[in-house]
Amino acid sequence: MRKVLIVLLLGGLSASLVRAQALSSLRLEGELGVRAATAGRLPFWLAANQWGRFDPKSANGYVLLNGQWERQPHAWLSYGVGGELLLRRAHDPSAHFVEAYGRVRVGFLEAHVGRRREIVGTVDTLLSSGAPDVSPNATPIPKIVVRTPHYTSVPGTRGWVQFHGYWAHGWMKDVRQVEDTYLHQKYLYLRFGPGSWRIYAGLVHQAFWGGTSRNPSIGRLPQGLDDYFRTFFALNAGEGAPRGEQIYIQGDHFGTYDFGFSLEGRRFGLLVYRHFFYEDRDGLKFKNPQDGLLGLALRDREGRLVERVVYEFLYTKRQSGPIGPGPGRGGPGGRDNYYNHYIYRTGWTHYGRTVGSPLMFAFEDRAKRLTGGVENNRVVAHHLGLAGRLAPALRYRLLATYSRNYGTYNGRDVLQQPGATYRFEPPPEQLSVLMVLDWQPDGRPLAVQVALAGDVGQLYPDNLGLALGVRYRPMP
């Protein structure tokens, strides 16, 4: 019955899109593929940063159906709908919409409702290891969003001062320790300079709030309008909230400071970005300048073999130090425990995947993830990415990531027990690589992708994986 409903839904959507094609733009696309590996599970880069499409625990056979319809009756007005349906056969089979949204743009503002793929934070979106706030690693979260889709010039500055803003209210509908959790997101960026060079600075703020905890001693958490404003401004909670929330701050707040600059020449372009983590008010005061993501991205517009190069360094070990909160510290102290929280224990994850950097990964076991969230958030990693052309119709992308993994401060506490062992002691080292080849002749509707990936180290089993995909997009 479920398959019949999906077929009927797609048929109705296709018919509607075809009727509207004369007045608007339409893009339809289908993909058929398989992913498998020698160790039974997928290598890291065959599952990470794939919008949660693939099950890392087994081989995957899949079908992707994607459609977008857009209409722009005026220069200042446009609207549309989009969706991507995944049919997956794997250890954990699934039939779900990766994307399903409607959007409208009026002037410089855009709003959308539903699941929509988006990256939060300035990175090289093709070759990055993953933005710390929102990367392509997890299934998109259903949200209501109001944003400026691009940087917008401040009147009177002749383009030298621009801003980029975002506000969202979301619902976490996967299985969680706190059911029906709300997500609050916002950011504001300012950018200065002419087109040839620019510097930018941004603050990203995200918070979990509301919901009902499975822990009966916590129960239903405050979720009224007054509580929303307390979350928006990161204030302490009112009566009826857990004692710790009343003393300190309501909800689980986290995010980044995002700084960088760009240079654009006739041939080369350079982007340098630096993200600083914060998990509490100590973090907002730059108490952890070591922790964060540093990236350098170089583009060669005339390049052939090498068009883009990216290097990133991720360091998240300090987290305000190993000494936990206490009265002597005047409030929250160390053990910031990035992406985790003592009430919202499932952490910054969605359907089993970390929403931020995939190098800081969640517990794979569902029961542990429910109450433990992210298993490994203390990471030191070097990441290299290359992209270019081997032939006019053949593009490649290469990723190589080396990491040392320290787990969490809380997880390390198990070593205090006699005879206990801990997966991250000593810290396992890991090398994960990916090579992707995309073949698509000009003017042809068919494209073929072949990917090879491998893992070598102590974190994951030594593994070699292969992905094959065929994509079809009807020509206009």
N, C-alpha and C positions, 0 to 999 in steps of 0.2 A: 504493500500500500504506500509506503514511504517513497519508493522509487517512482510509482505512478504519479504521485503528487508533484514530485520534482520535475518529471517530464512535462506535465500539464503546465506547471508554472513557467518553465523555460519556453514552452510553445507559445503561451500567451504573451510573454515578454517579447519574444522575437517578432510576433505579429504586430504588436504595438509599435515596436521600433521601426519596422519596415514601413508602416503607414506614415510615420513621422519623418521618414528620411528626406522627403522632398523639401521640408522646411528646416532641416537641421542637419547636424553631423552625427554619424553613427560609426562606432567601431566595434566589431565583433572579432573574437579570437578564441581558438581552441588549442589545447595542448594535450598530448598523450605521452606518458613517459614511465620510466622505471628507474629505481635506485637500489643498489645492492652492494654487499661488501663481503670480504673474506671472513671477518670475525662475526658475522651474523647481524651485528648492529651497524649503523651508518657511521663513517668517520665524522669528526666534528663539523667540518665545513660543508658536508652534504646535507646537514640538518639545520645548522645555525644560520641566522639571518635570512630565513626563507618564509617569513610571516607565519610561522607555525604550521606550515602545510604538511610537513613530513614527520613521521614517527621515527625517532632515532633508534628505537629498540629493535628494529627489524628491517628487512627489505620492504620497499614501497612500490606499488603499481598505482598509477593515478591518472585521472582525467581532470583538466582544468577548463572551465568555460567562463569566458570573460566578455562583458559587454558594457559599453558606455554610450549614452546618448546626451548630446549637448545642443542647446539652442541659444542664440544670441540675437534677440530682436532689436536691441539698441547697443550702442557702444558702452553704455553705462550699466547694462542689464544683461545677465546671462543666467541660465539655470540648466540642470541636468540630473540624471540618475546614473548609477553605476553599480555593478555587481560582479563578483567572481565566485563561482561555485566549484568546490573541490569534492571529488569522489575518490576516496583513497582506500586501497586494499593493503593492510599491513597488520602487524601484531595488534595495534589499536586502530581498527578501521573507522572511517568517518565519512559522513556526507554533510557538509556544512558550507555556509557562505563565509569565505574569507573577507569579502567586502560586500556591503549592501547599504547604499546611502542615497540620499537626495541632497542637492545643494542649490543655492541661489547666491548670485553676486549682484550687489547694488553699489555702484561706484567703487571705492577702494575697500569695501567690506564684503566678506563672504561668510555665509553660514551653511553648515551642513549637519545632517542628522543621520545617525547609523554608524556602521563600521566602515572606516575608511583608512587606507594605508597612509601613514604619515611618519616622518622622522622629526624628532624634536632635538634641536641642538645643531651647531655648525660643524659638519664633518664633510669629507669627500664621500658622497653617498654611494659611489660605485665601488670603492676599494677599502673603505674604512672597516675596522674590526667591529664597529658598532657604537653609536652615540650613547653616552652614559644615561641620558634621560629616557628617550624612546628610540629604539633601534628597530630594524626589520625582523627581530628575532621571534616575536610572539604574535599570535592572532590579534588583530586590531580590537580595541575595546570599544563597545558601543557608547556613543557620546553625542551630546549637543555641543556644537562648536561655533564660535564667532571669532573671526580672525581677519587680519590683513594678509592675503595670500602671498604678498611680496612686500619688500621694503617700499615705503611710501614717503615721498619728499615732504618735509615740513614747509608750509607756505612761507615765501620770502627768503628762503635759504639757497635758491637756485640749485637744488639738488645736493648741496654740501652736507645737509643734515637730514637723515631719514630715520623712520621708525618702523618697527615690525612687532605687532602685538597679537595675543592669542588668549582666549578664555574658553574653558570647557567644563562641562558637568557630565560625568560618566557613571556607568553602573557595572560593577564587577559581578558577572553572572556565572562564573565558574564555581566549582566546589571550593569553599574557603572556610577557615576557622571562624571568621566573622561573615555570616551570610548577608547578602544584599548590601554589601559595602558600597558607599558612594566614593567617587573619585573627583577631586577638584584639581584642575590644572590651569595655569596661566603663565605667560611670560611676556617680557618686554625687552626689545633690543633697540639700541640706538647705533646708527652708523654715520661716520663722519668722513668727508673727503670727496674729491672728484672721482670720475670713473677709473682713472689710471692707478690710483691708490686709495685705500679705505681702511679705517680702523673701526672696530665695532666692540660693543660691550652689551651683555645681556644677563638677565636674571631669570632662571626657570624655577617655578615653585609648583610642587605637586603634593597632594595630601589625601590620605584615606580618612574617611569619617563616617559616622552613622553605622547602620547595620545592627545585627543581633549576633552576639558571640555564642558559640557552642559551649563555652565555659559558663555554667549556671551562676557562678559568683559574679560574673560581669553582666550577662544577659543583654537586654536591649540598650543600645548606646544612643545618646542624644542626637536627634536628627531633624529638629525644627528649623524654622527660618533664622531664629537667633543663633542657633548652633552653626548654621551655614556661615553667617558673618564672622563668628568666632574662628571658624576654620579659614575663611578668606584672609583675615588679618592675622592669623597665627596667634590667637589669644588663648588664655587658659579657659578651661571649661567651667560651666555653671553647675548648679546643684543637680544631683542625679547622675553625674558622670563619675567614673572611677576616681579614687582619691588622687592618684598620680596625675590624671588629666587636669584636675582642678588646681593642683599646685603648680604645674608646669605649663602644659599646652594641650589643647584639644586635638586629638587625631594624630596620625603618623605623617610628619612633614619631612620632605626631602627634596633635593634638587641640585642645581649647579649654578655657579657663576661661569659665564661663557665669554671669553675674550679672544681677540685675534685681529689679524690684518691681512689684506690682500694687495697684490701688485699685479697689474695687467700691462704687458708690453705687446708689441706687434706680433711676436711669436710665442713668448712664454708667459705663463700666468702662475703666480705663487699664492697659496693660501696657507697661513699659519694659524692654528687654533689651540686654545688651552682651556680645558674645563676643570673647575675646582668643585669637588664634592662638598655638600653639607647635609647633615642628617639631624641637626638640632641647632640651637642658638650659638653654641660654641663654634660650629662650622661656619655660621654666617659671619663670624668675626675673624675668619681666615686662620683658625687655630690649626688647620691641617694643610699648609701650603704644598706639602709634598704630594698629597693625594690628588689624583686627577688624571686626565687624558691630555697628552701633548701630541699634536699632529702637524705634519708638513706635507703639503700636496703640491706637486709641480705638474703643469700641463704644457705640452709642446704642440702648438696648433699645426705645425708643419711636419711633425713626427710621423713616422710610419710604423716602424717596428716597435718603438716605445712612444706612446702618446701621453701617458699619465704615470706618475710615480707617487706613492704615498708611503710615509713612515709614521708610525704611531708608537708612543710609549705610554703604557697604562701602569699606574702605581696606586694601590689602595690599601697598603699595609698598615699605615699608622692609625687612622680612625680615632684620633685623640689619645692614643696610648692604651695599654692593657688594664689600667686601673679603672674600675667601674664607677658609676655615679655614687655619691655619698654626701653626707652633711658637710664634711670637711671641704668639699669642692664648691659649695654654694650652688648646687643644682647639678644637672647632668654633666658628667665628666667624660671619661674615656669609653671605649667599647661602643663606638657609634653604631656599629653593626649595620653597615650600608645595605639598603634594600630590605631590611628586616625590622620588626617591631614587636614589643612584648604583648600587645593586644591584637594587632592585625598581623598574626603570626604567619600567614601564608605569604606575606611579603610582596615585593614588587614583581609579581609573576602573574601570568594569565594563561590558563589551560596548560600549566606545566612548564612554561618557558619564561625565562627572565625577560621583562619588558625592556630593560636597559641593556648594558653590555653583556653579550652571551658568554664572555670569559668569566663572568661572575654568575655561575650557574645554580639552578634550583635543585633541590632533592628530586631524584627521578622517581623514587617510591612515593605514591600518592599519599599514604598515611603519614609519612615523615614530612612531606611538603606541606600538608595541611597545618601542621603545628610548628614546622621548622623553617619554611620558606626557602631562602637562598642558602645553599650548603657551603659555597665557596665565594666569599666576598673580599678576601685579602689576597690580592694578586699582583705580581710584577710581570709585565709582558712586553715583548717587542713584536711589532707587526709590520710587515712589508707587503705592498701591493703594487702590481704592474699591470698595464693594459695597453693594447696597441693592435696593429694589423700584421698578419703574416702574409696576406694576399688581399686583393680588393674586396673579395666577398667573405674573407675569413678573419674574424676578430678573436682575440684571446684575452683572458684575465687570469692573473696569477696572484694567489695569496699565500703567505707563509707566516705563521705565528708561533713564537716560542714563549712559554710561560712557566713561572714558578708559582705554585699554588699553596696557600697557607690556611685554607679553610676559614673558620671564624674564631674570634676570641672565645666565644661561648662554647663552641665545639671542642676547643683545646682543653677545656676544664676537665674532660674525661680522664686526662693523663694524671690527675691528682689521685685517682683510684689505683690501688695496688694491682699491678699486672695488666692494666688496661692498655689498649693500643688505640691509635687514632690514624685515620686514613691520610691525614695531612702532616704527619710527623714521622720521618723528616718530610719536608715539602716536596711533593712529586713535581718533576719537570716534564714538560710536554712540548712536542713539536707537531703542528698540524698544518698541512699544505693542501692547496686546491689549484687545479689547472682547468680552466673552462675554455672550450672552443665553440664559437658560434659561426655557423655558415648560413648566409642568406644573400643570394645573388640579387642585384638590383632589379626591381620590377617583378619579382617572383613572390607569390603568396606563401610559399613554404620555407621554413627555417628549421635547421637541425642543430641541436646542442649536444656536445659530448663533454663530460666532466670526469676528471680523475682526482681522487682525494686520498690522503693518507694520514695516519696517526702513528707516531713513534714516541714512546715515553712511559712514565709510570702512572699517569692519570687515567688514560684510556688504554684498552687493549691495542697492541700493534695491529694495524688494520689497513687494508687497501680497498677503496670503493670506486664504483663506476656508476655514472648517471647517463642515461640516454633520453632525449626528449625531442619530439617533433611538434612544431608549432605551425598552425595554419591561420592566416589572416586574409580574408577576402580582399582583393584589390578594389579601390573605389572606382 
